[in-house]
């Protein structure tokens, strides 16, 4: 086995350092293949095809990363180097879906099924809700609450509401909904069917299940065509 002289090793080390520090001129003399990239202010390479792919997957090589390969006069952003740009387009994750216009999404009539509703001091009742949203930011609502009167009858309270709503923190998964308005409550209870006015303030984060279903902290609203 041929022994490498002591003076040869420093020369090899210096050649590598020059390739990294001196830019395209020296690197071009070292390799006819491979790509060099700037990573944390340092030139790194030559990189193989697999190295470049892995850096793209890891997020260490983006469209803005400065790149050089043989034949280039100077460093350029990766998006402008054909071979690297093709890998970027093929390997980069797709952009996140645009956040939808939730005012337009809500526009229309939404209903819940009849759900259980614990009523303090009375017991377990049921409720059913309907909300009609207008994309300009107004709404009307109806809530019907029923509970047994203990004698075979049903006590029914109806809350009619109207007001304005505002959407904040929209994301592909859902949005925060604030509603401000007034209510008018009527009941068939012993006190008679006397309307009782009131104010309404509501804040909640809703999750979009699909194009026709909303989850309001476990309460499911479904779109109704009208």
Rosetta blueprint (number, residue, H / E / L):
1 X L
2 X L
3 X L
4 X L
5 X L
6 X H
7 X H
8 X H
9 X H
10 X H
11 X H
12 X H
13 X H
14 X H
15 X H
16 X H
17 X H
18 X H
19 X H
20 X H
21 X H
22 X L
23 X L
24 X H
25 X H
26 X H
27 X H
28 X H
29 X H
30 X H
31 X L
32 X L
33 X L
34 X L
35 X E
36 X E
37 X E
38 X E
39 X E
40 X L
41 X L
42 X E
43 X E
44 X E
45 X E
46 X E
47 X E
48 X L
49 X H
50 X H
51 X H
52 X H
53 X H
54 X H
55 X H
56 X H
57 X H
58 X H
59 X L
60 X L
61 X L
62 X L
63 X L
64 X L
65 X L
66 X E
67 X E
68 X E
69 X E
70 X L
71 X L
72 X L
73 X L
74 X L
75 X L
76 X E
77 X E
78 X H
79 X H
80 X H
81 X L
82 X H
83 X H
84 X H
85 X H
86 X H
87 X H
88 X H
89 X H
90 X H
91 X H
92 X L
93 X L
94 X L
95 X L
96 X L
97 X L
98 X L
99 X L
100 X L
101 X L
102 X H
103 X H
104 X H
105 X H
106 X H
107 X L
108 X E
109 X E
110 X E
111 X E
112 X L
113 X L
114 X L
115 X E
116 X E
117 X E
118 X E
119 X E
120 X L
121 X L
122 X L
123 X E
124 X E
125 X E
126 X E
127 X E
128 X E
129 X E
130 X E
131 X E
132 X E
133 X E
134 X E
135 X L
136 X L
137 X L
138 X E
139 X E
140 X E
141 X E
142 X E
143 X E
144 X E
145 X E
146 X E
147 X E
148 X E
149 X L
150 X L
151 X L
152 X L
153 X L
154 X E
155 X E
156 X E
157 X E
158 X E
159 X E
160 X E
161 X E
162 X E
163 X E
164 X E
165 X E
166 X E
167 X E
168 X E
169 X E
170 X E
171 X E
172 X L
173 X L
174 X E
175 X E
176 X E
177 X E
178 X E
179 X E
180 X E
181 X E
182 X E
183 X E
184 X E
185 X E
186 X E
187 X E
188 X L
189 X L
190 X L
191 X L
192 X L
193 X L
194 X L
195 X L
196 X E
197 X E
198 X E
199 X E
200 X E
201 X E
202 X E
203 X E
204 X E
205 X E
206 X E
207 X E
208 X E
209 X E
210 X E
211 X L
212 X L
213 X E
214 X E
215 X E
216 X E
217 X L
218 X L
219 X E
220 X E
221 X E
222 X E
223 X E
224 X E
225 X L
226 X L
